[in-house]
Amino acid sequence: MATGNTQMKVYHALLSSPGARYEDLGPDYHERQRDHTRRLSRLIGEIGSLGYEVTLCRRPQPQDTPAA
């Protein structure tokens, strides 16, 4: 049931955005995301324990920057 629901979400996203392309995220996508989130939380906690306030912002990726 969960797999069918996920597939329907993917189909809906692809059909509702004509220029969209499907990209397989890989079998370990969720594990990589979880590990990244845990590491980020741990590092923020360590910096905070040293007396610093942490503010995060994501750097733009090369494909996100406008061409000059």
Biopython code that builds the backbone (N, CA, C, O; Angstrom):
import numpy as np
from Bio.PDB.StructureBuilder import StructureBuilder

atoms = [
    (1, "MET", "N", (0.818, -1.183, 0.000)),
    (1, "MET", "CA", (0.000, 0.000, 0.000)),
    (1, "MET", "C", (0.867, 1.254, 0.000)),
    (1, "MET", "O", (0.590, 2.189, -0.751)),
    (2, "ALA", "N", (1.910, 1.292, 0.827)),
    (2, "ALA", "CA", (2.773, 2.473, 0.906)),
    (2, "ALA", "C", (3.513, 2.692, -0.413)),
    (2, "ALA", "O", (3.703, 3.832, -0.839)),
    (3, "THR", "N", (3.932, 1.599, -1.058)),
    (3, "THR", "CA", (4.642, 1.725, -2.332)),
    (3, "THR", "C", (3.726, 2.318, -3.395)),
    (3, "THR", "O", (4.141, 3.181, -4.169)),
    (4, "GLY", "N", (2.495, 1.860, -3.429)),
    (4, "GLY", "CA", (1.526, 2.403, -4.389)),
    (4, "GLY", "C", (1.270, 3.876, -4.146)),
    (4, "GLY", "O", (1.155, 4.649, -5.096)),
    (5, "ASN", "N", (1.181, 4.273, -2.895)),
    (5, "ASN", "CA", (0.962, 5.677, -2.561)),
    (5, "ASN", "C", (2.144, 6.520, -3.031)),
    (5, "ASN", "O", (1.954, 7.599, -3.593)),
    (6, "THR", "N", (3.356, 6.033, -2.804)),
    (6, "THR", "CA", (4.550, 6.752, -3.240)),
    (6, "THR", "C", (4.579, 6.874, -4.755)),
    (6, "THR", "O", (4.897, 7.936, -5.290)),
    (7, "GLN", "N", (4.250, 5.798, -5.443)),
    (7, "GLN", "CA", (4.230, 5.832, -6.904)),
    (7, "GLN", "C", (3.205, 6.833, -7.418)),
    (7, "GLN", "O", (3.470, 7.548, -8.384)),
    (8, "MET", "N", (2.051, 6.891, -6.790)),
    (8, "MET", "CA", (1.022, 7.847, -7.214)),
    (8, "MET", "C", (1.502, 9.281, -7.013)),
    (8, "MET", "O", (1.215, 10.146, -7.840)),
    (9, "LYS", "N", (2.225, 9.546, -5.932)),
    (9, "LYS", "CA", (2.771, 10.895, -5.707)),
    (9, "LYS", "C", (3.773, 11.259, -6.793)),
    (9, "LYS", "O", (3.787, 12.389, -7.281)),
    (10, "VAL", "N", (4.613, 10.298, -7.169)),
    (10, "VAL", "CA", (5.604, 10.543, -8.226)),
    (10, "VAL", "C", (4.896, 10.802, -9.545)),
    (10, "VAL", "O", (5.232, 11.756, -10.245)),
    (11, "TYR", "N", (3.928, 9.975, -9.896)),
    (11, "TYR", "CA", (3.185, 10.153, -11.143)),
    (11, "TYR", "C", (2.496, 11.513, -11.176)),
    (11, "TYR", "O", (2.541, 12.216, -12.186)),
    (12, "HIS", "N", (1.866, 11.873, -10.076)),
    (12, "HIS", "CA", (1.169, 13.158, -10.005)),
    (12, "HIS", "C", (2.149, 14.316, -10.205)),
    (12, "HIS", "O", (1.864, 15.251, -10.953)),
    (13, "ALA", "N", (3.298, 14.253, -9.536)),
    (13, "ALA", "CA", (4.299, 15.321, -9.657)),
    (13, "ALA", "C", (4.805, 15.428, -11.093)),
    (13, "ALA", "O", (4.975, 16.531, -11.612)),
    (14, "LEU", "N", (5.046, 14.289, -11.732)),
    (14, "LEU", "CA", (5.554, 14.306, -13.103)),
    (14, "LEU", "C", (4.502, 14.790, -14.095)),
    (14, "LEU", "O", (4.814, 15.543, -15.018)),
    (15, "LEU", "N", (3.270, 14.363, -13.908)),
    (15, "LEU", "CA", (2.213, 14.757, -14.834)),
    (15, "LEU", "C", (1.778, 16.205, -14.647)),
    (15, "LEU", "O", (1.349, 16.839, -15.611)),
    (16, "SER", "N", (1.876, 16.739, -13.449)),
    (16, "SER", "CA", (1.436, 18.107, -13.206)),
    (16, "SER", "C", (2.510, 19.133, -13.561)),
    (16, "SER", "O", (2.227, 20.330, -13.610)),
    (17, "SER", "N", (3.731, 18.682, -13.807)),
    (17, "SER", "CA", (4.829, 19.573, -14.218)),
    (17, "SER", "C", (5.401, 19.045, -15.526)),
    (17, "SER", "O", (6.235, 18.139, -15.505)),
    (18, "PRO", "N", (4.978, 19.584, -16.655)),
    (18, "PRO", "CA", (5.387, 19.030, -17.948)),
    (18, "PRO", "C", (6.903, 18.967, -18.164)),
    (18, "PRO", "O", (7.378, 18.065, -18.853)),
    (19, "GLY", "N", (7.666, 19.892, -17.601)),
    (19, "GLY", "CA", (9.113, 19.893, -17.803)),
    (19, "GLY", "C", (9.867, 19.035, -16.811)),
    (19, "GLY", "O", (11.091, 18.934, -16.892)),
    (20, "ALA", "N", (9.171, 18.417, -15.880)),
    (20, "ALA", "CA", (9.829, 17.641, -14.828)),
    (20, "ALA", "C", (10.392, 16.345, -15.385)),
    (20, "ALA", "O", (9.821, 15.745, -16.295)),
    (21, "ARG", "N", (11.504, 15.926, -14.835)),
    (21, "ARG", "CA", (12.122, 14.652, -15.203)),
    (21, "ARG", "C", (12.277, 13.821, -13.943)),
    (21, "ARG", "O", (12.592, 14.353, -12.878)),
    (22, "TYR", "N", (12.057, 12.521, -14.058)),
    (22, "TYR", "CA", (12.210, 11.629, -12.920)),
    (22, "TYR", "C", (13.684, 11.353, -12.694)),
    (22, "TYR", "O", (14.419, 11.079, -13.642)),
    (23, "GLU", "N", (14.119, 11.423, -11.450)),
    (23, "GLU", "CA", (15.495, 11.110, -11.092)),
    (23, "GLU", "C", (15.477, 10.128, -9.930)),
    (23, "GLU", "O", (14.963, 10.433, -8.854)),
    (24, "ASP", "N", (16.040, 8.953, -10.155)),
    (24, "ASP", "CA", (16.094, 7.947, -9.101)),
    (24, "ASP", "C", (17.114, 8.388, -8.057)),
    (24, "ASP", "O", (18.265, 8.671, -8.391)),
    (25, "LEU", "N", (16.702, 8.447, -6.810)),
    (25, "LEU", "CA", (17.558, 8.924, -5.737)),
    (25, "LEU", "C", (18.470, 7.840, -5.175)),
    (25, "LEU", "O", (19.379, 8.133, -4.398)),
    (26, "GLY", "N", (18.235, 6.613, -5.557)),
    (26, "GLY", "CA", (19.091, 5.518, -5.112)),
    (26, "GLY", "C", (18.492, 4.770, -3.935)),
    (26, "GLY", "O", (17.653, 5.306, -3.210)),
    (27, "PRO", "N", (18.926, 3.528, -3.748)),
    (27, "PRO", "CA", (18.349, 2.695, -2.699)),
    (27, "PRO", "C", (18.716, 3.139, -1.284)),
    (27, "PRO", "O", (18.016, 2.800, -0.330)),
    (28, "ASP", "N", (19.797, 3.888, -1.141)),
    (28, "ASP", "CA", (20.226, 4.307, 0.194)),
    (28, "ASP", "C", (19.925, 5.786, 0.466)),
    (28, "ASP", "O", (20.513, 6.380, 1.369)),
    (29, "TYR", "N", (19.019, 6.375, -0.305)),
    (29, "TYR", "CA", (18.711, 7.804, -0.175)),
    (29, "TYR", "C", (18.279, 8.167, 1.244)),
    (29, "TYR", "O", (18.797, 9.121, 1.825)),
    (30, "HIS", "N", (17.339, 7.414, 1.804)),
    (30, "HIS", "CA", (16.814, 7.746, 3.131)),
    (30, "HIS", "C", (17.890, 7.580, 4.218)),
    (30, "HIS", "O", (17.942, 8.362, 5.166)),
    (31, "GLU", "N", (18.731, 6.575, 4.076)),
    (31, "GLU", "CA", (19.826, 6.388, 5.038)),
    (31, "GLU", "C", (20.813, 7.551, 4.973)),
    (31, "GLU", "O", (21.262, 8.044, 6.007)),
    (32, "ARG", "N", (21.150, 7.992, 3.758)),
    (32, "ARG", "CA", (22.073, 9.125, 3.611)),
    (32, "ARG", "C", (21.472, 10.388, 4.208)),
    (32, "ARG", "O", (22.175, 11.155, 4.865)),
    (33, "GLN", "N", (20.182, 10.615, 3.988)),
    (33, "GLN", "CA", (19.516, 11.791, 4.539)),
    (33, "GLN", "C", (19.509, 11.737, 6.064)),
    (33, "GLN", "O", (19.792, 12.736, 6.726)),
    (34, "ARG", "N", (19.187, 10.577, 6.616)),
    (34, "ARG", "CA", (19.143, 10.412, 8.069)),
    (34, "ARG", "C", (20.525, 10.643, 8.674)),
    (34, "ARG", "O", (20.660, 11.345, 9.676)),
    (35, "ASP", "N", (21.559, 10.047, 8.056)),
    (35, "ASP", "CA", (22.918, 10.212, 8.562)),
    (35, "ASP", "C", (23.347, 11.674, 8.497)),
    (35, "ASP", "O", (23.989, 12.173, 9.421)),
    (36, "HIS", "N", (23.000, 12.356, 7.422)),
    (36, "HIS", "CA", (23.338, 13.772, 7.261)),
    (36, "HIS", "C", (22.653, 14.600, 8.349)),
    (36, "HIS", "O", (23.279, 15.470, 8.953)),
    (37, "THR", "N", (21.390, 14.336, 8.596)),
    (37, "THR", "CA", (20.628, 15.082, 9.606)),
    (37, "THR", "C", (21.200, 14.841, 10.998)),
    (37, "THR", "O", (21.344, 15.780, 11.781)),
    (38, "ARG", "N", (21.523, 13.599, 11.306)),
    (38, "ARG", "CA", (22.105, 13.285, 12.623)),
    (38, "ARG", "C", (23.446, 13.984, 12.818)),
    (38, "ARG", "O", (23.707, 14.549, 13.880)),
    (39, "ARG", "N", (24.289, 13.945, 11.800)),
    (39, "ARG", "CA", (25.609, 14.583, 11.904)),
    (39, "ARG", "C", (25.463, 16.087, 12.081)),
    (39, "ARG", "O", (26.156, 16.694, 12.897)),
    (40, "LEU", "N", (24.558, 16.683, 11.312)),
    (40, "LEU", "CA", (24.325, 18.112, 11.412)),
    (40, "LEU", "C", (23.851, 18.489, 12.807)),
    (40, "LEU", "O", (24.333, 19.465, 13.383)),
    (41, "SER", "N", (22.915, 17.730, 13.354)),
    (41, "SER", "CA", (22.406, 17.998, 14.700)),
    (41, "SER", "C", (23.505, 17.873, 15.747)),
    (41, "SER", "O", (23.590, 18.686, 16.667)),
    (42, "ARG", "N", (24.341, 16.857, 15.603)),
    (42, "ARG", "CA", (25.430, 16.655, 16.560)),
    (42, "ARG", "C", (26.423, 17.806, 16.509)),
    (42, "ARG", "O", (26.861, 18.299, 17.549)),
    (43, "LEU", "N", (26.780, 18.237, 15.300)),
    (43, "LEU", "CA", (27.743, 19.333, 15.172)),
    (43, "LEU", "C", (27.180, 20.651, 15.700)),
    (43, "LEU", "O", (27.901, 21.422, 16.332)),
    (44, "ILE", "N", (25.917, 20.910, 15.448)),
    (44, "ILE", "CA", (25.286, 22.119, 15.975)),
    (44, "ILE", "C", (25.294, 22.085, 17.494)),
    (44, "ILE", "O", (25.560, 23.102, 18.134)),
    (45, "GLY", "N", (25.007, 20.925, 18.077)),
    (45, "GLY", "CA", (25.030, 20.781, 19.529)),
    (45, "GLY", "C", (26.415, 21.020, 20.104)),
    (45, "GLY", "O", (26.560, 21.668, 21.141)),
    (46, "GLU", "N", (27.434, 20.497, 19.432)),
    (46, "GLU", "CA", (28.799, 20.694, 19.911)),
    (46, "GLU", "C", (29.204, 22.167, 19.865)),
    (46, "GLU", "O", (29.800, 22.678, 20.813)),
    (47, "ILE", "N", (28.883, 22.841, 18.772)),
    (47, "ILE", "CA", (29.215, 24.264, 18.658)),
    (47, "ILE", "C", (28.439, 25.067, 19.698)),
    (47, "ILE", "O", (28.985, 25.979, 20.319)),
    (48, "GLY", "N", (27.160, 24.723, 19.888)),
    (48, "GLY", "CA", (26.350, 25.401, 20.903)),
    (48, "GLY", "C", (26.897, 25.214, 22.301)),
    (48, "GLY", "O", (26.845, 26.130, 23.122)),
    (49, "SER", "N", (27.425, 24.021, 22.578)),
    (49, "SER", "CA", (27.974, 23.769, 23.919)),
    (49, "SER", "C", (29.248, 24.570, 24.180)),
    (49, "SER", "O", (29.659, 24.734, 25.329)),
    (50, "LEU", "N", (29.868, 25.064, 23.120)),
    (50, "LEU", "CA", (31.059, 25.905, 23.263)),
    (50, "LEU", "C", (30.692, 27.380, 23.465)),
    (50, "LEU", "O", (31.568, 28.234, 23.599)),
    (51, "GLY", "N", (29.387, 27.664, 23.485)),
    (51, "GLY", "CA", (28.939, 29.023, 23.748)),
    (51, "GLY", "C", (28.617, 29.841, 22.515)),
    (51, "GLY", "O", (28.453, 31.057, 22.605)),
    (52, "TYR", "N", (28.525, 29.199, 21.375)),
    (52, "TYR", "CA", (28.217, 29.910, 20.143)),
    (52, "TYR", "C", (26.764, 29.691, 19.754)),
    (52, "TYR", "O", (26.171, 28.659, 20.067)),
    (53, "GLU", "N", (26.202, 30.679, 19.069)),
    (53, "GLU", "CA", (24.859, 30.536, 18.508)),
    (53, "GLU", "C", (25.034, 30.152, 17.041)),
    (53, "GLU", "O", (25.832, 30.761, 16.329)),
    (54, "VAL", "N", (24.307, 29.166, 16.600)),
    (54, "VAL", "CA", (24.466, 28.644, 15.249)),
    (54, "VAL", "C", (23.278, 29.057, 14.389)),
    (54, "VAL", "O", (22.124, 28.836, 14.754)),
    (55, "THR", "N", (23.576, 29.656, 13.250)),
    (55, "THR", "CA", (22.558, 29.988, 12.253)),
    (55, "THR", "C", (22.978, 29.325, 10.954)),
    (55, "THR", "O", (24.107, 29.510, 10.500)),
    (56, "LEU", "N", (22.095, 28.562, 10.358)),
    (56, "LEU", "CA", (22.425, 27.827, 9.144)),
    (56, "LEU", "C", (21.721, 28.415, 7.938)),
    (56, "LEU", "O", (20.573, 28.852, 8.017)),
    (57, "CYS", "N", (22.428, 28.416, 6.823)),
    (57, "CYS", "CA", (21.807, 28.720, 5.541)),
    (57, "CYS", "C", (22.520, 27.867, 4.497)),
    (57, "CYS", "O", (23.731, 27.658, 4.568)),
    (58, "ARG", "N", (21.766, 27.390, 3.549)),
    (58, "ARG", "CA", (22.316, 26.495, 2.532)),
    (58, "ARG", "C", (23.018, 27.318, 1.452)),
    (58, "ARG", "O", (22.476, 28.302, 0.950)),
    (59, "ARG", "N", (24.235, 26.893, 1.107)),
    (59, "ARG", "CA", (24.963, 27.546, 0.019)),
    (59, "ARG", "C", (24.336, 27.138, -1.297)),
    (59, "ARG", "O", (23.892, 25.998, -1.435)),
    (60, "PRO", "N", (24.287, 28.040, -2.272)),
    (60, "PRO", "CA", (23.735, 27.664, -3.580)),
    (60, "PRO", "C", (24.643, 26.655, -4.274)),
    (60, "PRO", "O", (25.867, 26.772, -4.230)),
    (61, "GLN", "N", (24.041, 25.685, -4.902)),
    (61, "GLN", "CA", (24.784, 24.701, -5.660)),
    (61, "GLN", "C", (25.172, 25.317, -7.005)),
    (61, "GLN", "O", (24.521, 26.264, -7.445)),
    (62, "PRO", "N", (26.207, 24.810, -7.668)),
    (62, "PRO", "CA", (26.645, 25.392, -8.944)),
    (62, "PRO", "C", (25.526, 25.504, -9.976)),
    (62, "PRO", "O", (25.479, 26.490, -10.712)),
    (63, "GLN", "N", (24.625, 24.526, -10.052)),
    (63, "GLN", "CA", (23.540, 24.587, -11.034)),
    (63, "GLN", "C", (22.463, 25.581, -10.627)),
    (63, "GLN", "O", (21.636, 25.953, -11.459)),
    (64, "ASP", "N", (22.446, 26.028, -9.353)),
    (64, "ASP", "CA", (21.448, 26.979, -8.866)),
    (64, "ASP", "C", (21.859, 28.425, -9.114)),
    (64, "ASP", "O", (21.020, 29.323, -9.042)),
    (65, "THR", "N", (23.134, 28.666, -9.405)),
    (65, "THR", "CA", (23.596, 30.033, -9.588)),
    (65, "THR", "C", (23.289, 30.493, -11.001)),
    (65, "THR", "O", (23.425, 29.718, -11.947)),
    (66, "PRO", "N", (22.875, 31.749, -11.157)),
    (66, "PRO", "CA", (22.579, 32.250, -12.503)),
    (66, "PRO", "C", (23.852, 32.365, -13.329)),
    (66, "PRO", "O", (24.928, 32.656, -12.808)),
    (67, "ALA", "N", (23.707, 32.133, -14.615)),
    (67, "ALA", "CA", (24.861, 32.233, -15.516)),
    (67, "ALA", "C", (25.225, 33.683, -15.725)),
    (67, "ALA", "O", (24.347, 34.537, -15.848)),
    (68, "ALA", "N", (26.512, 33.968, -15.767)),
    (68, "ALA", "CA", (26.976, 35.346, -15.926)),
    (68, "ALA", "C", (27.121, 35.722, -17.366)),
    (68, "ALA", "O", (27.503, 36.850, -17.674)),
]
sb = StructureBuilder()
sb.init_structure("model")
sb.init_model(0)
sb.init_chain("A")
sb.init_seg("    ")
for serial, (resi, resn, name, xyz) in enumerate(atoms, 1):
    if name == "N":
        sb.init_residue(resn, " ", resi, " ")
    sb.init_atom(name, np.array(xyz, "f"), 0.0, 1.0, " ", f" {name:<3s}", serial, name[0])
structure = sb.get_structure()
